[in-house]
Amino acid sequence: MGGLLGWMAHSIGRRLRGRALAQAEAEARWAEARLREAIDALPEGVVFLDAEGRYVLWNRRYAEIYHRSADLFRPGARLADTLRVGVARGDYPDAVGREDQWLAVRLAKLTHPTGERHEQRLADGRWLMIEERRTADGGVIGLRVDITELKRQAADLEDALHRAETASRAKSEFLADMSHELRTPLNGVMGLAHALDRGDLTLDQRAVVAEILGSARALDDLVNNLLDYGDAARATDAAPAAGPIAHVADAPALRVLAADDNPTNRKVIELLLGAAGVEVVSVEDGAQAVQAWRGGAFDLVLMDLRMPVMDGLDAIRAIRRAEGAGLPRAPIIVISANTSPGDLEASRAAGADRHIAKPIRAEALFEAISEVLEPGA
């Protein structure tokens, strides 16, 4: 009887354990199904690897992303082998021609996952963002995000920025050209009028010159407003300062080299400085300026910026390089219609000591000359 009871108890226990095991297995299958459903619902590609880099689980999106390699996915297969086959098939354009190197870098990231994100380009033109991290059991969880649209938007933005920069440069060049073309003849009018005003004139003649100067100043203001030039370097229309002019007049032996491609501008400089007893040698471009400076002993150089053959900035650099070889340093004053902050910085960087604006005001010119000749005065 005891044996029968024992058998019955053992049989019942075995059935109960079997039911519990079956229930546990059913619950495990249910949990796995729910997990897979959850993973498949993710918009990003997800893959789980074991500690040996073998496939454990992947979602539908991962298979869609790597559809050219999906036939190789199976539990127990190595992702490294999938990568090698993909490289051989040409699935990764960046690997073409450098297959071994590309594989070595990619497998190093897979073997030592740090969570650092990197990009991957596929043969169909898509771009992926890859992130891989180590799991608690030593495996790897990998995330794949399609960033093709983001890359396209970034490229469009870069293109738009490039077009904006090109347009900005074109605008700046247009303003510089307009400034030069408008201010060059205006400089001639104002300079010659200033030179006449310093001569021996009748009252009627002086009144006419004053009208010319007033109209020229009004035109200068109009040009400045038209070009929207916040020219901080432009001199004021104040009356000529006696100190600087007297200083220049006291130095009749002063020799000045003036470089300007416009003959009227050269004439203005010659008249203004000649009236103060200064010897002026005029040239038409930067190359002539460098040659003249090498051959003559000049106390000062006046340099326009926009000139043919060699522009003023290149001429200044050439003079400064020659001075570095042992020749004495000459003060250089830039006289230009281009007076934007960029122009001022370019002059300074090239080696100019001052930068004054056209139209030339006699007081501004004499003041700048006095400052560079006696900087401590």
C-alpha positions as CSV (number, residue, x, y, z in Angstrom):
1,M,0.0,0.0,0.0
2,G,2.9,2.3,0.9
3,G,4.5,1.6,-2.4
4,L,1.4,2.4,-4.2
5,L,1.0,5.7,-2.4
6,G,4.7,6.5,-3.1
7,W,4.2,5.8,-6.7
8,M,1.1,7.9,-6.9
9,A,2.8,10.8,-5.1
10,H,5.8,10.6,-7.5
11,S,3.5,10.5,-10.5
12,I,1.5,13.5,-9.3
13,G,4.7,15.4,-8.6
14,R,6.1,14.6,-12.0
15,R,2.9,15.8,-13.6
16,L,2.9,19.0,-11.6
17,R,6.5,19.7,-12.5
18,G,5.7,19.0,-16.1
19,R,2.8,21.4,-16.0
20,A,5.0,24.0,-14.3
21,L,7.7,23.5,-16.8
22,A,5.2,23.7,-19.7
23,Q,3.7,26.8,-18.2
24,A,7.1,28.4,-17.7
25,E,8.0,27.6,-21.3
26,A,4.8,29.0,-22.5
27,E,5.3,32.2,-20.5
28,A,8.9,32.4,-21.9
29,R,7.6,32.0,-25.4
30,W,5.0,34.7,-24.7
31,A,7.6,37.0,-23.3
32,E,9.9,36.4,-26.2
33,A,7.0,37.1,-28.6
34,R,6.1,40.3,-26.8
35,L,9.8,41.4,-26.8
36,R,10.1,40.7,-30.5
37,E,7.0,42.6,-31.2
38,A,8.3,45.5,-29.2
39,I,11.7,45.4,-31.0
40,D,10.0,45.1,-34.4
41,A,7.9,48.2,-33.6
42,L,11.0,50.3,-33.2
43,P,11.7,52.7,-36.2
44,E,15.5,52.1,-35.8
45,G,17.4,48.9,-36.7
46,V,18.3,46.9,-33.6
47,V,20.6,43.8,-33.4
48,F,21.8,41.7,-30.5
49,L,25.0,39.8,-30.6
50,D,26.5,37.3,-28.1
51,A,29.9,37.6,-26.6
52,E,31.4,35.9,-29.7
53,G,29.8,38.4,-32.0
54,R,27.1,36.0,-33.3
55,Y,23.6,37.0,-34.1
56,V,21.1,36.4,-31.3
57,L,18.2,38.7,-32.3
58,W,17.4,41.4,-34.8
59,N,14.3,43.4,-35.7
60,R,12.5,43.9,-38.9
61,R,13.9,47.3,-39.5
62,Y,17.5,46.0,-39.2
63,A,16.7,43.4,-41.9
64,E,15.2,46.1,-44.1
65,I,18.2,48.4,-43.7
66,Y,20.6,45.6,-44.7
67,H,18.3,44.0,-47.2
68,R,21.3,43.1,-49.5
69,S,22.7,41.0,-46.6
70,A,19.5,39.8,-45.0
71,D,20.0,36.3,-46.5
72,L,23.1,35.9,-44.3
73,F,21.3,36.6,-41.0
74,R,20.7,33.6,-38.8
75,P,21.2,32.8,-35.1
76,G,24.7,31.7,-34.5
77,A,26.2,33.3,-37.6
78,R,28.9,35.9,-37.1
79,L,28.4,39.6,-38.0
80,A,32.0,39.8,-39.0
81,D,31.4,37.1,-41.7
82,T,28.4,39.2,-42.9
83,L,30.6,42.2,-43.2
84,R,33.2,40.3,-45.2
85,V,30.6,39.1,-47.6
86,G,29.1,42.6,-47.9
87,V,32.5,44.1,-48.7
88,A,33.1,41.4,-51.4
89,R,29.6,42.2,-52.8
90,G,30.4,46.0,-52.9
91,D,27.7,46.9,-50.3
92,Y,30.0,49.5,-48.7
93,P,31.3,52.1,-51.2
94,D,33.9,53.5,-48.7
95,A,35.6,50.0,-48.6
96,V,36.2,49.9,-52.4
97,G,39.9,49.8,-53.1
98,R,40.8,49.6,-49.4
99,E,38.8,46.5,-48.3
100,D,41.2,45.1,-45.7
101,Q,41.8,48.5,-44.1
102,W,38.0,49.2,-44.0
103,L,37.3,45.8,-42.5
104,A,40.0,46.1,-39.9
105,V,38.6,49.5,-38.7
106,R,35.0,48.3,-38.7
107,L,35.8,45.0,-36.8
108,A,37.8,46.9,-34.2
109,K,34.8,49.1,-33.5
110,L,32.6,45.9,-33.3
111,T,35.1,44.1,-31.0
112,H,35.5,47.0,-28.7
113,P,32.1,48.8,-28.7
114,T,32.3,52.1,-26.8
115,G,28.9,53.6,-27.8
116,E,30.7,56.1,-30.0
117,R,28.6,56.9,-33.0
118,H,30.0,56.6,-36.5
119,E,28.5,56.8,-40.0
120,Q,28.3,54.2,-42.7
121,R,27.4,54.6,-46.4
122,L,25.6,51.9,-48.3
123,A,25.7,51.0,-51.9
124,D,22.2,52.3,-52.6
125,G,23.2,55.8,-51.5
126,R,21.8,55.6,-48.0
127,W,23.7,56.8,-44.9
128,L,23.4,55.1,-41.5
129,M,24.4,56.2,-38.0
130,I,25.8,53.2,-36.0
131,E,26.0,52.9,-32.3
132,E,27.1,49.8,-30.5
133,R,27.4,49.1,-26.8
134,R,28.5,46.2,-24.6
135,T,25.7,44.4,-22.7
136,A,25.9,43.0,-19.2
137,D,26.5,39.4,-20.4
138,G,29.4,40.5,-22.6
139,G,27.4,40.7,-25.8
140,V,26.7,43.7,-28.0
141,I,23.5,45.7,-28.8
142,G,23.7,47.6,-32.0
143,L,21.5,50.5,-33.2
144,R,21.2,51.6,-36.8
145,V,19.5,54.9,-37.7
146,D,18.9,55.9,-41.3
147,I,20.3,59.5,-41.6
148,T,20.0,59.8,-45.3
149,E,17.5,62.7,-45.1
150,L,19.5,64.5,-42.5
151,K,22.6,64.2,-44.7
152,R,20.7,65.6,-47.6
153,Q,19.4,68.5,-45.5
154,A,22.9,69.2,-44.3
155,A,24.2,69.2,-47.9
156,D,21.3,71.5,-48.9
157,L,22.1,73.8,-46.0
158,E,25.8,73.8,-46.9
159,D,24.9,74.6,-50.5
160,A,22.6,77.4,-49.3
161,L,25.4,78.8,-47.1
162,H,27.9,78.6,-49.9
163,R,25.4,80.5,-52.2
164,A,24.9,83.1,-49.5
165,E,28.6,83.5,-49.0
166,T,29.1,83.8,-52.7
167,A,26.4,86.4,-52.9
168,S,27.9,88.3,-50.0
169,R,31.3,88.3,-51.6
170,A,29.7,89.5,-54.9
171,K,28.0,92.3,-53.0
172,S,31.2,93.3,-51.3
173,E,33.1,93.3,-54.6
174,F,30.3,95.3,-56.2
175,L,30.4,97.9,-53.4
176,A,34.2,98.0,-53.6
177,D,34.0,98.6,-57.4
178,M,31.3,101.2,-57.0
179,S,33.3,102.9,-54.3
180,H,36.4,103.0,-56.4
181,E,34.7,104.1,-59.6
182,L,32.6,106.9,-57.8
183,R,35.2,108.2,-55.4
184,T,38.1,108.3,-57.9
185,P,36.7,111.2,-60.0
186,L,35.3,112.8,-56.8
187,N,38.8,112.7,-55.3
188,G,40.1,114.6,-58.3
189,V,37.4,117.3,-58.1
190,M,37.9,117.8,-54.3
191,G,41.7,117.5,-54.4
192,L,42.0,120.0,-57.3
193,A,39.5,122.4,-55.6
194,H,41.5,122.2,-52.3
195,A,44.7,122.9,-54.3
196,L,43.1,125.9,-55.9
197,D,41.8,127.1,-52.6
198,R,45.4,127.3,-51.3
199,G,46.5,129.5,-54.2
200,D,46.3,133.3,-54.8
201,L,42.7,133.8,-55.7
202,T,40.3,136.8,-56.0
203,L,37.3,136.8,-53.7
204,D,35.0,135.9,-56.5
205,Q,37.3,133.0,-57.5
206,R,37.5,131.8,-53.9
207,A,33.7,131.9,-53.7
208,V,33.5,129.7,-56.8
209,V,36.0,127.2,-55.3
210,A,34.0,127.1,-52.1
211,E,30.8,126.3,-54.1
212,I,32.8,123.5,-55.8
213,L,34.0,122.1,-52.5
214,G,30.5,122.3,-51.0
215,S,28.9,120.5,-53.9
216,A,31.7,117.9,-53.8
217,R,31.2,117.3,-50.1
218,A,27.4,116.8,-50.7
219,L,28.1,114.4,-53.5
220,D,30.6,112.5,-51.2
221,D,27.9,112.2,-48.5
222,L,25.5,110.9,-51.1
223,V,27.9,108.3,-52.3
224,N,28.6,107.2,-48.8
225,N,24.9,106.8,-48.0
226,L,24.3,105.1,-51.4
227,L,27.0,102.5,-50.7
228,D,26.0,102.1,-47.0
229,Y,29.6,102.5,-46.1
230,G,30.3,102.9,-42.4
231,D,33.7,104.2,-43.1
232,A,35.3,104.9,-39.7
233,A,38.5,105.9,-41.4
234,R,37.0,108.8,-43.4
235,A,38.3,112.2,-42.4
236,T,36.0,115.0,-41.3
237,D,35.3,118.1,-43.3
238,A,36.9,120.4,-40.7
239,A,39.2,123.2,-41.7
240,P,42.8,122.3,-42.4
241,A,44.9,121.9,-39.3
242,A,47.8,124.4,-39.1
243,G,50.1,122.1,-37.2
244,P,50.5,119.2,-39.6
245,I,50.7,121.5,-42.6
246,A,53.3,123.7,-41.1
247,H,55.3,120.6,-40.2
248,V,55.3,119.4,-43.8
249,A,56.1,122.8,-45.1
250,D,59.1,122.9,-42.8
251,A,60.6,119.9,-44.5
252,P,61.3,121.0,-48.1
253,A,63.8,118.2,-48.6
254,L,61.1,115.5,-48.1
255,R,60.8,113.0,-51.0
256,V,57.6,111.2,-51.4
257,L,56.8,108.3,-53.8
258,A,53.1,108.3,-54.8
259,A,51.5,105.3,-56.6
260,D,48.1,105.7,-58.2
261,D,46.8,104.5,-61.6
262,N,44.6,107.6,-62.0
263,P,46.4,110.6,-63.4
264,T,44.0,113.1,-61.7
265,N,44.7,111.5,-58.3
266,R,48.4,111.8,-58.9
267,K,48.0,115.4,-59.9
268,V,46.1,116.1,-56.7
269,I,48.8,114.7,-54.6
270,E,51.5,116.5,-56.5
271,L,49.7,119.9,-56.1
272,L,48.9,119.4,-52.4
273,L,52.4,118.3,-51.4
274,G,54.2,120.5,-53.9
275,A,52.6,123.5,-52.3
276,A,54.2,122.5,-49.1
277,G,57.6,122.2,-50.8
278,V,57.6,118.4,-51.0
279,E,59.3,116.6,-53.9
280,V,56.8,114.0,-55.3
281,V,57.7,111.1,-57.7
282,S,54.5,109.6,-59.2
283,V,54.1,106.1,-60.7
284,E,51.1,104.3,-62.2
285,D,51.1,100.8,-60.6
286,G,52.5,98.7,-57.8
287,A,55.3,97.2,-59.8
288,Q,56.6,100.7,-60.8
289,A,56.3,101.7,-57.1
290,V,58.5,98.8,-56.0
291,Q,61.0,99.5,-58.7
292,A,61.1,103.3,-58.0
293,W,61.4,102.7,-54.2
294,R,64.4,100.3,-54.8
295,G,66.2,102.9,-56.9
296,G,65.5,106.1,-54.9
297,A,65.8,107.4,-51.4
298,F,62.2,108.2,-50.4
299,D,61.1,109.4,-47.0
300,L,57.5,108.3,-47.5
301,V,55.3,106.1,-49.8
302,L,51.7,106.9,-50.7
303,M,50.0,103.8,-52.1
304,D,46.7,103.2,-53.8
305,L,45.2,99.7,-53.5
306,R,43.5,99.0,-56.7
307,M,46.1,99.3,-59.5
308,P,47.0,97.2,-62.6
309,V,50.0,95.0,-63.0
310,M,50.6,94.8,-59.2
311,D,48.0,96.0,-56.7
312,G,48.9,98.1,-53.7
313,L,48.9,95.3,-51.1
314,D,51.3,93.2,-53.1
315,A,53.5,96.3,-53.6
316,I,53.6,97.0,-49.8
317,R,54.5,93.4,-49.1
318,A,57.3,93.5,-51.7
319,I,58.7,96.6,-50.1
320,R,58.5,95.2,-46.6
321,R,60.3,92.0,-47.7
322,A,63.1,94.0,-49.3
323,E,63.4,96.0,-46.1
324,G,63.8,92.8,-44.2
325,A,66.9,92.1,-46.4
326,G,68.6,95.2,-45.0
327,L,67.1,98.2,-46.7
328,P,65.8,101.0,-44.5
329,R,62.1,101.0,-43.5
330,A,59.9,103.5,-45.3
331,P,56.6,104.7,-43.8
332,I,53.7,103.7,-46.1
333,I,50.3,105.4,-46.1
334,V,47.5,103.8,-48.1
335,I,45.2,106.2,-49.9
336,S,42.2,104.3,-51.2
337,A,38.5,104.6,-51.9
338,N,38.2,101.2,-50.3
339,T,37.9,101.7,-46.6
340,S,35.8,98.8,-45.2
341,P,37.0,97.1,-42.0
342,G,38.4,94.3,-44.2
343,D,40.3,96.8,-46.3
344,L,41.8,98.5,-43.3
345,E,42.8,95.1,-41.8
346,A,44.3,94.0,-45.1
347,S,46.4,97.2,-45.3
348,R,47.6,96.8,-41.7
349,A,48.5,93.1,-42.3
350,A,50.4,93.9,-45.5
351,G,52.6,96.5,-43.6
352,A,51.0,99.9,-44.1
353,D,51.4,102.4,-41.3
354,R,48.2,104.4,-42.1
355,H,45.1,104.0,-44.3
356,I,43.2,107.2,-45.3
357,A,40.2,107.5,-47.5
358,K,39.5,109.1,-50.9
359,P,38.4,111.7,-51.6
360,I,41.7,113.1,-50.2
361,R,41.3,115.8,-47.6
362,A,44.5,117.9,-47.4
363,E,44.2,118.0,-43.6
364,A,43.9,114.2,-43.4
365,L,46.8,113.7,-45.7
366,F,49.1,116.1,-43.9
367,E,48.1,114.8,-40.5
368,A,48.9,111.2,-41.5
369,I,52.2,112.2,-42.9
370,S,53.1,114.0,-39.7
371,E,52.1,111.0,-37.6
372,V,54.2,108.5,-39.6
373,L,57.3,110.8,-39.9
374,E,57.3,111.7,-36.2
375,P,55.2,108.9,-34.5
376,G,56.2,110.1,-31.0
377,A,55.4,113.8,-31.6
